[in-house]
Amino acid sequence: MDEIVYRGLLKLGPNGEEDDILFLEGHYDPVVEELSEEIGNKFTTVRYYISDKEVTLEQAEEYFIRQLYGEVDADYHMSYSELTGYLWTTEELEIGGHDLLEELKSHIGKYLILIAQIDEEKEREKENKLKWNNAKSCINNLDYLAKQLGLTREELINQLDTMKK
């Protein structure tokens, strides 16, 4: 499993038109933006530790707080409406149905260690399922086209092969 570790003091800061975006002290990008790029839409185990002061991972593990598992729904982007002239930021972070963003925002000023492990096997399963669904859809489209042309699937494939040459 790939493992990504984030550490730092939780704080709120400005980004674009918003003033309450979650950051880790010393990081340029917002927390949700970083997580969205690294683990967004992947099956991930997330462990995080929150303390009043900076601690080592070993110390934090002694005080294990929470573990979440599930598909990550992380979204961070800025939007602008030409119609209203309004600029806004979307900041969402859910893991396994848990609102991690809200949880982290409740600990502003505390030190965070967050470890994200991507479940490669589940990711492969999800990717393979998507490929099979795409293949089934292609076959259905091929069958539909063959029927519209009054051909069998094999006849249509043969005609397409000769056109390709």
Z-matrix of the N, CA and C atoms (Angstrom, degrees):
N
C 1 1.460
C 2 1.522 1 109.74
N 3 1.329 2 115.44 1 135.90
C 4 1.454 3 120.03 2 172.15
C 5 1.514 4 108.19 3 -70.98
N 6 1.332 5 116.26 4 141.36
C 7 1.455 6 120.45 5 -179.80
C 8 1.523 7 109.29 6 -128.57
N 9 1.306 8 116.50 7 131.27
C 10 1.455 9 123.17 8 179.21
C 11 1.523 10 107.03 9 -123.38
N 12 1.327 11 117.20 10 132.36
C 13 1.458 12 121.50 11 -178.29
C 14 1.532 13 109.19 12 -118.79
N 15 1.311 14 116.07 13 130.22
C 16 1.460 15 122.83 14 175.61
C 17 1.520 16 106.99 15 -116.19
N 18 1.349 17 116.96 16 138.14
C 19 1.471 18 121.38 17 179.37
C 20 1.513 19 109.17 18 -139.23
N 21 1.299 20 116.29 19 146.56
C 22 1.454 21 119.63 20 173.08
C 23 1.511 22 112.45 21 152.51
N 24 1.313 23 114.13 22 171.01
C 25 1.449 24 122.55 23 178.56
C 26 1.520 25 108.52 24 -77.95
N 27 1.324 26 117.38 25 127.71
C 28 1.465 27 121.88 26 178.36
C 29 1.525 28 109.68 27 -72.92
N 30 1.323 29 115.76 28 133.24
C 31 1.465 30 119.59 29 177.16
C 32 1.519 31 109.34 30 -150.06
N 33 1.323 32 115.14 31 157.97
C 34 1.455 33 121.80 32 173.31
C 35 1.517 34 107.71 33 -100.01
N 36 1.330 35 115.40 34 142.61
C 37 1.456 36 118.82 35 -179.92
C 38 1.509 37 110.57 36 -152.97
N 39 1.324 38 114.84 37 170.97
C 40 1.457 39 119.36 38 -179.88
C 41 1.523 40 111.87 39 -81.98
N 42 1.325 41 114.79 40 148.50
C 43 1.457 42 121.85 41 171.98
C 44 1.511 43 106.54 42 -155.98
N 45 1.323 44 117.00 43 118.55
C 46 1.451 45 119.97 44 -174.06
C 47 1.513 46 109.30 45 64.31
N 48 1.308 47 117.02 46 -129.69
C 49 1.470 48 122.27 47 -178.75
C 50 1.524 49 112.76 48 -89.55
N 51 1.339 50 117.64 49 -5.35
C 52 1.464 51 121.09 50 -176.21
C 53 1.530 52 110.75 51 -95.32
N 54 1.337 53 116.73 52 146.48
C 55 1.460 54 121.38 53 179.68
C 56 1.521 55 113.73 54 -109.93
N 57 1.341 56 117.72 55 -6.71
C 58 1.466 57 120.09 56 -173.35
C 59 1.525 58 112.25 57 -121.99
N 60 1.338 59 116.79 58 45.96
C 61 1.457 60 122.14 59 179.42
C 62 1.536 61 108.23 60 -90.33
N 63 1.329 62 115.66 61 138.40
C 64 1.464 63 121.29 62 -176.74
C 65 1.532 64 111.18 63 -78.19
N 66 1.329 65 116.52 64 127.71
C 67 1.459 66 124.26 65 177.90
C 68 1.518 67 110.20 66 -129.30
N 69 1.319 68 115.96 67 160.05
C 70 1.460 69 122.10 68 165.15
C 71 1.525 70 106.09 69 -103.29
N 72 1.313 71 116.40 70 132.15
C 73 1.460 72 120.14 71 -179.92
C 74 1.526 73 109.78 72 -55.31
N 75 1.329 74 116.33 73 132.96
C 76 1.456 75 120.84 74 -179.42
C 77 1.520 76 113.78 75 90.89
N 78 1.330 77 117.93 76 -5.81
C 79 1.462 78 122.31 77 178.02
C 80 1.528 79 108.26 78 -104.68
N 81 1.309 80 116.62 79 137.67
C 82 1.462 81 121.50 80 -179.22
C 83 1.528 82 111.94 81 -77.04
N 84 1.341 83 116.20 82 -41.26
C 85 1.463 84 120.94 83 -176.38
C 86 1.523 85 111.26 84 -91.24
N 87 1.341 86 117.02 85 150.61
C 88 1.469 87 120.74 86 175.36
C 89 1.532 88 111.16 87 -60.27
N 90 1.327 89 116.33 88 152.13
C 91 1.462 90 122.67 89 -178.33
C 92 1.531 91 111.04 90 -55.34
N 93 1.331 92 117.23 91 -48.89
C 94 1.458 93 120.36 92 -175.93
C 95 1.529 94 110.99 93 -65.29
N 96 1.326 95 117.32 94 -36.40
C 97 1.468 96 119.97 95 177.90
C 98 1.526 97 110.50 96 -63.31
N 99 1.339 98 117.08 97 -44.95
C 100 1.468 99 120.46 98 178.33
C 101 1.525 100 111.10 99 -61.24
N 102 1.333 101 116.70 100 -47.18
C 103 1.461 102 120.31 101 -178.87
C 104 1.523 103 111.24 102 -66.50
N 105 1.317 104 117.07 103 -38.55
C 106 1.461 105 120.80 104 178.98
C 107 1.525 106 110.96 105 -59.84
N 108 1.320 107 117.05 106 -42.24
C 109 1.465 108 120.84 107 -179.75
C 110 1.523 109 111.95 108 -70.07
N 111 1.320 110 118.10 109 -36.00
C 112 1.461 111 121.74 110 -174.49
C 113 1.528 112 114.13 111 -87.62
N 114 1.333 113 117.00 112 -42.42
C 115 1.467 114 119.00 113 -171.84
C 116 1.522 115 113.84 114 -128.20
N 117 1.317 116 118.85 115 3.24
C 118 1.460 117 121.83 116 -177.25
C 119 1.518 118 112.44 117 -56.10
N 120 1.325 119 116.47 118 134.73
C 121 1.473 120 124.72 119 178.21
C 122 1.519 121 113.49 120 61.19
N 123 1.317 122 118.38 121 28.15
C 124 1.463 123 122.36 122 176.49
C 125 1.526 124 108.80 123 -120.65
N 126 1.336 125 115.75 124 151.00
C 127 1.465 126 119.32 125 174.57
C 128 1.519 127 107.27 126 -73.63
N 129 1.315 128 115.25 127 120.97
C 130 1.450 129 120.58 128 -169.92
C 131 1.524 130 110.81 129 -140.06
N 132 1.321 131 115.96 130 140.82
C 133 1.456 132 121.43 131 168.23
C 134 1.520 133 106.56 132 -98.11
N 135 1.318 134 116.63 133 129.02
C 136 1.463 135 121.06 134 -179.73
C 137 1.524 136 108.35 135 -121.72
N 138 1.314 137 115.06 136 125.73
C 139 1.469 138 121.93 137 171.46
C 140 1.514 139 106.34 138 -115.26
N 141 1.315 140 116.35 139 136.85
C 142 1.451 141 116.79 140 175.06
C 143 1.517 142 109.61 141 -142.19
N 144 1.310 143 113.71 142 151.36
C 145 1.451 144 122.99 143 -176.40
C 146 1.518 145 107.55 144 -129.44
N 147 1.306 146 115.95 145 135.05
C 148 1.456 147 120.69 146 179.19
C 149 1.517 148 107.74 147 -125.37
N 150 1.319 149 115.18 148 132.98
C 151 1.459 150 119.38 149 179.57
C 152 1.531 151 109.24 150 -141.42
N 153 1.336 152 116.15 151 165.47
C 154 1.465 153 120.69 152 -179.52
C 155 1.519 154 112.18 153 -72.15
N 156 1.339 155 116.49 154 -22.75
C 157 1.469 156 120.18 155 -178.97
C 158 1.519 157 109.13 156 -138.84
N 159 1.326 158 116.05 157 167.13
C 160 1.455 159 120.37 158 179.27
C 161 1.529 160 109.67 159 -62.93
N 162 1.345 161 115.44 160 132.93
C 163 1.456 162 121.77 161 178.44
C 164 1.527 163 108.41 162 -134.01
N 165 1.322 164 115.66 163 163.04
C 166 1.458 165 120.08 164 174.97
C 167 1.523 166 108.30 165 -80.14
N 168 1.311 167 115.80 166 164.10
C 169 1.460 168 120.05 167 177.43
C 170 1.528 169 110.02 168 -60.31
N 171 1.313 170 117.04 169 -40.85
C 172 1.475 171 120.62 170 179.89
C 173 1.530 172 111.05 171 -61.17
N 174 1.322 173 116.69 172 -42.17
C 175 1.462 174 119.68 173 177.89
C 176 1.525 175 110.43 174 -64.95
N 177 1.312 176 115.50 175 -41.49
C 178 1.466 177 119.93 176 -178.59
C 179 1.520 178 110.76 177 -64.62
N 180 1.336 179 116.55 178 -39.64
C 181 1.467 180 119.41 179 -179.38
C 182 1.517 181 111.87 180 -64.12
N 183 1.319 182 116.55 181 -27.47
C 184 1.464 183 119.70 182 176.18
C 185 1.532 184 110.58 183 -64.88
N 186 1.303 185 115.67 184 -28.51
C 187 1.467 186 121.88 185 -179.03
C 188 1.520 187 109.80 186 -111.50
N 189 1.314 188 115.73 187 44.56
C 190 1.461 189 121.14 188 -176.13
C 191 1.518 190 110.37 189 -46.85
N 192 1.335 191 115.16 190 127.86
C 193 1.460 192 119.27 191 -176.79
C 194 1.517 193 112.40 192 -104.35
N 195 1.346 194 117.85 193 -54.40
C 196 1.456 195 118.23 194 -171.30
C 197 1.519 196 110.60 195 -154.91
N 198 1.326 197 115.39 196 149.54
C 199 1.460 198 121.57 197 174.30
C 200 1.521 199 107.75 198 -136.21
N 201 1.340 200 115.76 199 131.75
C 202 1.457 201 121.61 200 179.33
C 203 1.511 202 108.59 201 -122.25
N 204 1.331 203 116.63 202 146.48
C 205 1.461 204 120.92 203 178.45
C 206 1.510 205 108.85 204 -139.40
N 207 1.292 206 116.20 205 136.30
C 208 1.457 207 119.88 206 176.89
C 209 1.505 208 111.01 207 153.76
N 210 1.321 209 115.22 208 -176.38
C 211 1.467 210 119.77 209 179.22
C 212 1.521 211 108.48 210 -76.61
N 213 1.326 212 114.92 211 139.16
C 214 1.458 213 120.76 212 -177.23
C 215 1.526 214 109.83 213 -90.04
N 216 1.315 215 115.36 214 130.37
C 217 1.452 216 121.55 215 172.09
C 218 1.520 217 105.88 216 -113.14
N 219 1.332 218 115.81 217 93.53
C 220 1.454 219 121.25 218 -178.09
C 221 1.520 220 108.23 219 -120.51
N 222 1.316 221 115.62 220 128.72
C 223 1.459 222 120.16 221 -178.64
C 224 1.515 223 108.54 222 -142.79
N 225 1.317 224 116.04 223 127.70
C 226 1.451 225 121.06 224 175.21
C 227 1.510 226 107.93 225 -141.41
N 228 1.308 227 116.65 226 117.17
C 229 1.460 228 120.38 227 174.95
C 230 1.521 229 109.99 228 -161.09
N 231 1.325 230 114.11 229 155.56
C 232 1.457 231 120.58 230 176.06
C 233 1.519 232 108.31 231 -100.71
N 234 1.322 233 115.84 232 145.17
C 235 1.463 234 121.23 233 -179.34
C 236 1.521 235 109.11 234 -130.67
N 237 1.320 236 114.31 235 153.10
C 238 1.457 237 120.17 236 178.86
C 239 1.525 238 108.56 237 -138.17
N 240 1.307 239 115.78 238 136.20
C 241 1.461 240 121.21 239 177.74
C 242 1.524 241 108.89 240 -105.09
N 243 1.326 242 115.75 241 118.60
C 244 1.470 243 120.68 242 174.84
C 245 1.523 244 110.15 243 -63.86
N 246 1.314 245 116.27 244 -33.84
C 247 1.452 246 121.35 245 -176.21
C 248 1.528 247 111.84 246 -67.28
N 249 1.346 248 116.57 247 -47.27
C 250 1.465 249 119.81 248 -176.39
C 251 1.525 250 113.24 249 -100.15
N 252 1.338 251 117.15 250 -15.98
C 253 1.460 252 120.09 251 -175.91
C 254 1.516 253 112.29 252 74.49
N 255 1.326 254 116.46 253 16.67
C 256 1.462 255 121.77 254 -175.62
C 257 1.527 256 110.74 255 -95.67
N 258 1.326 257 116.72 256 134.05
C 259 1.467 258 123.49 257 176.78
C 260 1.517 259 107.91 258 -111.64
N 261 1.345 260 117.40 259 132.45
C 262 1.458 261 120.70 260 178.63
C 263 1.521 262 110.08 261 -141.98
N 264 1.327 263 115.09 262 163.59
C 265 1.456 264 121.96 263 -179.56
C 266 1.521 265 109.14 264 -119.45
N 267 1.332 266 116.07 265 133.02
C 268 1.454 267 121.86 266 173.05
C 269 1.518 268 107.12 267 -96.77
N 270 1.321 269 116.74 268 125.19
C 271 1.460 270 122.62 269 -178.42
C 272 1.523 271 107.36 270 -136.73
N 273 1.354 272 116.93 271 102.07
C 274 1.461 273 121.89 272 -178.77
C 275 1.516 274 109.23 273 -131.89
N 276 1.329 275 116.41 274 140.90
C 277 1.457 276 121.01 275 177.61
C 278 1.523 277 109.10 276 -150.78
N 279 1.340 278 115.10 277 100.79
C 280 1.465 279 120.86 278 176.90
C 281 1.518 280 108.79 279 -122.25
N 282 1.322 281 115.13 280 139.49
C 283 1.461 282 121.05 281 177.22
C 284 1.514 283 107.39 282 -132.80
N 285 1.333 284 114.73 283 120.71
C 286 1.454 285 119.92 284 -179.91
C 287 1.520 286 112.48 285 56.59
N 288 1.340 287 117.01 286 33.54
C 289 1.457 288 121.38 287 179.31
C 290 1.516 289 114.52 288 83.46
N 291 1.336 290 118.26 289 -0.83
C 292 1.465 291 122.23 290 179.23
C 293 1.527 292 109.73 291 -96.00
N 294 1.323 293 117.24 292 133.96
C 295 1.466 294 121.93 293 179.28
C 296 1.526 295 108.69 294 -82.26
N 297 1.328 296 115.30 295 86.28
C 298 1.461 297 120.96 296 -176.83
C 299 1.524 298 111.25 297 -67.32
N 300 1.319 299 118.42 298 -34.27
C 301 1.465 300 121.20 299 179.91
C 302 1.528 301 110.24 300 -60.18
N 303 1.328 302 116.86 301 -47.66
C 304 1.465 303 120.75 302 -179.99
C 305 1.533 304 110.56 303 -62.61
N 306 1.316 305 115.98 304 -41.12
C 307 1.473 306 120.46 305 178.35
C 308 1.525 307 110.60 306 -61.00
N 309 1.335 308 116.82 307 -47.69
C 310 1.464 309 120.10 308 -178.76
C 311 1.521 310 111.46 309 -66.16
N 312 1.329 311 117.28 310 -38.36
C 313 1.464 312 119.95 311 179.69
C 314 1.530 313 111.78 312 -65.97
N 315 1.314 314 117.21 313 -19.94
C 316 1.465 315 119.68 314 177.61
C 317 1.528 316 111.72 315 -78.73
N 318 1.336 317 116.86 316 -2.42
C 319 1.473 318 121.02 317 -179.04
C 320 1.521 319 112.04 318 -121.88
N 321 1.336 320 117.91 319 32.81
C 322 1.464 321 121.60 320 179.10
C 323 1.524 322 109.18 321 -58.40
N 324 1.343 323 115.35 322 136.31
C 325 1.461 324 120.44 323 -179.13
C 326 1.515 325 113.35 324 90.26
N 327 1.331 326 116.87 325 -5.84
C 328 1.467 327 121.26 326 177.73
C 329 1.522 328 109.40 327 -99.51
N 330 1.325 329 116.16 328 161.88
C 331 1.465 330 122.17 329 -179.24
C 332 1.529 331 109.33 330 -89.19
N 333 1.331 332 116.08 331 135.69
C 334 1.463 333 121.88 332 -177.61
C 335 1.520 334 110.68 333 -119.74
N 336 1.314 335 115.94 334 137.37
C 337 1.467 336 122.98 335 163.16
C 338 1.516 337 104.88 336 -122.18
N 339 1.325 338 117.51 337 122.48
C 340 1.456 339 122.33 338 -179.11
C 341 1.520 340 107.94 339 -125.01
N 342 1.326 341 116.61 340 123.94
C 343 1.462 342 122.66 341 179.51
C 344 1.516 343 108.17 342 -114.54
N 345 1.325 344 117.32 343 123.30
C 346 1.464 345 122.41 344 179.51
C 347 1.518 346 108.59 345 -114.96
N 348 1.322 347 117.31 346 123.67
C 349 1.461 348 122.90 347 176.70
C 350 1.513 349 108.77 348 -115.73
N 351 1.335 350 116.24 349 120.11
C 352 1.458 351 121.90 350 -179.61
C 353 1.520 352 109.00 351 -84.08
N 354 1.324 353 117.09 352 128.67
C 355 1.461 354 123.24 353 179.13
C 356 1.521 355 108.34 354 -82.16
N 357 1.334 356 116.72 355 95.80
C 358 1.462 357 122.82 356 -175.20
C 359 1.532 358 111.70 357 -61.48
N 360 1.336 359 117.71 358 -37.54
C 361 1.468 360 120.58 359 -179.37
C 362 1.526 361 110.74 360 -64.12
N 363 1.328 362 117.17 361 -45.31
C 364 1.468 363 120.55 362 178.34
C 365 1.527 364 110.13 363 -64.47
N 366 1.330 365 117.09 364 -36.55
C 367 1.462 366 120.51 365 178.20
C 368 1.525 367 110.70 366 -63.95
N 369 1.348 368 117.24 367 -42.11
C 370 1.468 369 120.67 368 177.67
C 371 1.527 370 110.54 369 -64.09
N 372 1.340 371 116.79 370 -42.60
C 373 1.468 372 120.67 371 177.69
C 374 1.524 373 110.50 372 -59.22
N 375 1.334 374 116.79 373 -44.85
C 376 1.459 375 121.30 374 -179.64
C 377 1.533 376 110.09 375 -63.92
N 378 1.321 377 116.83 376 -42.26
C 379 1.465 378 121.28 377 179.82
C 380 1.529 379 111.11 378 -65.46
N 381 1.342 380 116.91 379 -43.32
C 382 1.467 381 120.76 380 178.84
C 383 1.526 382 111.45 381 -64.18
N 384 1.321 383 117.22 382 -39.79
C 385 1.463 384 120.98 383 178.16
C 386 1.527 385 109.84 384 -62.88
N 387 1.322 386 116.74 385 -41.57
C 388 1.454 387 120.62 386 178.27
C 389 1.527 388 110.83 387 -63.68
N 390 1.340 389 117.64 388 -41.35
C 391 1.467 390 121.11 389 178.48
C 392 1.531 391 110.98 390 -62.93
N 393 1.340 392 117.20 391 -43.06
C 394 1.464 393 120.63 392 179.07
C 395 1.521 394 110.74 393 -64.10
N 396 1.326 395 116.52 394 -41.79
C 397 1.466 396 119.54 395 178.25
C 398 1.522 397 111.11 396 -62.93
N 399 1.334 398 116.85 397 -39.52
C 400 1.463 399 120.37 398 177.08
C 401 1.526 400 110.85 399 -65.17
N 402 1.336 401 116.97 400 -40.60
C 403 1.470 402 121.05 401 179.32
C 404 1.528 403 110.01 402 -63.77
N 405 1.334 404 116.73 403 -44.29
C 406 1.469 405 120.44 404 178.62
C 407 1.530 406 110.66 405 -60.66
N 408 1.319 407 116.06 406 -41.29
C 409 1.458 408 120.42 407 179.52
C 410 1.524 409 110.52 408 -64.11
N 411 1.337 410 117.63 409 -40.71
C 412 1.473 411 121.05 410 177.45
C 413 1.528 412 111.17 411 -62.35
N 414 1.332 413 116.57 412 -42.89
C 415 1.467 414 120.63 413 179.13
C 416 1.524 415 110.27 414 -63.39
N 417 1.333 416 116.50 415 -43.08
C 418 1.473 417 119.91 416 177.95
C 419 1.526 418 110.89 417 -61.38
N 420 1.334 419 116.81 418 -41.95
C 421 1.468 420 120.03 419 178.26
C 422 1.525 421 111.11 420 -65.26
N 423 1.327 422 116.03 421 -39.33
C 424 1.466 423 120.81 422 178.71
C 425 1.530 424 109.96 423 -64.15
N 426 1.323 425 116.99 424 -44.67
C 427 1.466 426 121.12 425 178.24
C 428 1.525 427 111.12 426 -62.09
N 429 1.324 428 116.75 427 -41.83
C 430 1.465 429 120.87 428 179.21
C 431 1.534 430 110.42 429 -62.30
N 432 1.337 431 116.74 430 -46.42
C 433 1.458 432 121.36 431 -179.68
C 434 1.535 433 110.86 432 -63.45
N 435 1.337 434 116.34 433 -43.40
C 436 1.472 435 120.12 434 178.80
C 437 1.525 436 110.10 435 -60.04
N 438 1.321 437 117.41 436 -43.33
C 439 1.464 438 121.14 437 179.80
C 440 1.527 439 110.51 438 -62.80
N 441 1.332 440 116.64 439 -42.28
C 442 1.466 441 120.92 440 179.39
C 443 1.526 442 111.28 441 -62.38
N 444 1.341 443 116.85 442 -32.13
C 445 1.464 444 121.44 443 -178.81
C 446 1.526 445 112.50 444 -91.84
N 447 1.339 446 116.59 445 -3.45
C 448 1.462 447 120.31 446 -179.98
C 449 1.527 448 112.07 447 73.96
N 450 1.331 449 117.12 448 31.01
C 451 1.464 450 122.41 449 -179.10
C 452 1.519 451 109.63 450 -119.55
N 453 1.337 452 114.85 451 164.42
C 454 1.463 453 119.19 452 168.96
C 455 1.529 454 106.99 453 -84.38
N 456 1.308 455 115.93 454 165.74
C 457 1.465 456 120.27 455 177.79
C 458 1.530 457 110.44 456 -57.80
N 459 1.350 458 116.77 457 -44.30
C 460 1.467 459 121.33 458 -178.68
C 461 1.524 460 111.66 459 -63.29
N 462 1.341 461 116.82 460 -41.17
C 463 1.469 462 120.71 461 178.71
C 464 1.537 463 110.22 462 -62.84
N 465 1.305 464 116.64 463 -42.38
C 466 1.460 465 120.51 464 179.29
C 467 1.527 466 110.78 465 -64.23
N 468 1.327 467 116.78 466 -42.80
C 469 1.467 468 120.58 467 178.91
C 470 1.525 469 109.99 468 -61.88
N 471 1.332 470 117.02 469 -43.26
C 472 1.466 471 120.31 470 178.74
C 473 1.527 472 110.99 471 -61.08
N 474 1.334 473 117.01 472 -43.31
C 475 1.465 474 120.07 473 179.09
C 476 1.529 475 111.15 474 -64.24
N 477 1.327 476 116.56 475 -40.71
C 478 1.463 477 120.06 476 177.86
C 479 1.530 478 111.30 477 -64.36
N 480 1.331 479 116.11 478 -39.19
C 481 1.480 480 120.14 479 177.93
C 482 1.527 481 111.00 480 -62.21
N 483 1.332 482 117.42 481 -43.52
C 484 1.484 483 119.58 482 -179.11
C 485 1.529 484 110.04 483 -68.05
N 486 1.333 485 118.63 484 -33.44
C 487 1.470 486 121.80 485 177.25
C 488 1.527 487 111.04 486 -67.34
N 489 1.324 488 116.14 487 -32.41
C 490 1.464 489 121.73 488 -177.98
C 491 1.530 490 111.41 489 -68.47
N 492 1.352 491 116.54 490 -29.91
C 493 1.468 492 121.45 491 -175.10
C 494 1.459 493 110.19 492 -80.08
